[in-house]
Amino acid sequence: MDKTFDFFQGIIREQFVGSFASAFDKIDEWTSMQSLIVVSTIDEHFDVLLSHEELKNVTSLQALHQKVLQKMED
């Protein structure tokens, strides 16, 4: 499994289409539906479940990636 940030960023970017495409890296601007889609995508690719609180506490894609990697090791 590819754990690099580039791969992670790519799978997140794929979830944002149309008018949302430019906001894929602005976590604080995600709608609740976008957040659910991202949580589902992370679960599908990394077998990691994130809580609402965990997602709410990250401020960047880099921080989200680090959180996912941390949870993979737990």
C-alpha positions in Angstrom: 0.0 0.0 0.0 1.3 3.4 -0.9 1.5 5.6 2.2 3.1 8.6 0.5 1.5 12.1 0.8 1.3 12.4 -3.0 -0.9 9.2 -3.1 -3.0 10.4 -0.2 -3.4 13.9 -1.8 -4.4 12.3 -5.1 -7.2 10.1 -3.6 -8.6 13.0 -1.7 -8.4 15.3 -4.8 -10.4 12.7 -6.8 -13.3 13.1 -4.4 -13.7 16.8 -5.2 -15.2 17.4 -8.6 -16.8 20.4 -10.4 -17.1 23.6 -8.3 -15.6 21.9 -5.3 -12.3 20.9 -7.0 -10.4 23.9 -5.9 -11.4 23.4 -2.2 -10.0 19.8 -1.9 -7.2 21.0 0.4 -9.2 23.5 2.5 -10.5 21.1 5.2 -12.3 23.9 7.1 -14.4 24.7 4.0 -15.6 21.1 3.4 -19.3 20.5 3.6 -20.6 17.7 5.8 -21.1 15.5 2.7 -17.5 16.1 1.6 -16.3 15.2 5.0 -18.2 11.9 4.9 -16.9 11.1 1.5 -13.3 11.7 2.6 -13.8 9.6 5.8 -15.2 6.8 3.6 -12.4 7.1 1.1 -9.8 6.9 3.9 -11.5 3.9 5.3 -11.6 2.2 1.9 -7.9 2.9 1.0 -6.2 2.7 4.4 -8.7 0.8 6.6 -8.7 3.7 9.1 -11.9 5.1 10.6 -11.8 8.8 11.6 -14.2 10.3 14.1 -15.9 13.7 13.5 -13.7 15.1 16.3 -10.5 13.8 14.7 -11.4 15.3 11.3 -12.4 18.6 12.9 -9.1 18.9 14.7 -6.9 18.7 11.6 -6.3 21.9 9.6 -4.4 20.7 6.6 -4.1 17.7 4.3 -0.6 17.1 5.6 -2.0 16.9 9.2 -4.8 14.6 8.0 -2.3 12.3 6.3 -0.2 12.2 9.5 -3.3 11.3 11.5 -4.1 8.5 9.1 -0.6 7.1 9.3 -0.6 7.3 13.1 -3.9 5.4 13.3 -2.6 2.8 10.9 0.2 2.0 13.4 -2.1 1.9 16.5 
